[in-house]
């Protein structure tokens, strides 16, 4: 059998040291903060710039923060980067904490075609609570039609993209 690549023992040892330190890390994912505009099950939409309204007959299954936090935890668990990922009320010593804020989650009918706009702000903290890195993630997805249901579908797509970006942010910042 032919040896197609050669990696030095020092390189392997350095990689293992880096991998072990990352894999042994723990992360606390805090519940996303929100303004009062999005701290509700009511689905927000806009037909005029800088104005929010809420659907009368359609709402989220839970508040956006209640829905997004477990998805964020699951996404970060799937990276395999952390030994343990906790979320309140769980507690314990953690190497990192992820603070997030839902800045915007609105079905916007001021554009053609209508879009869902999702903006999240993330902050990764070290074990002492000091910020390590910040990132704002903005996603905009076109809605297939001008209905609340189409907005939910677009929100699912926007959130999937935002979760992927969140995982990349945490993985690159926690090293």
Buried (B, 14 or more C-beta within 10 A) or exposed (E): EEEEEEEEEEEEEEEEEEEEEBEEBBBBBBBBBBEEBBBBBBBBBBEEEEEBBEBEEBBBEEBBBBBBBEBBBEBBBEBEBBEBBBBEEEEEEBBBBBBBBBBBBBBBBEEEEBBBBBBBBBBBBBEEEEEBBEBEBBBBBEBEEEEBEBBBBBBEBBBBBBBEBBBEBBBEBBE
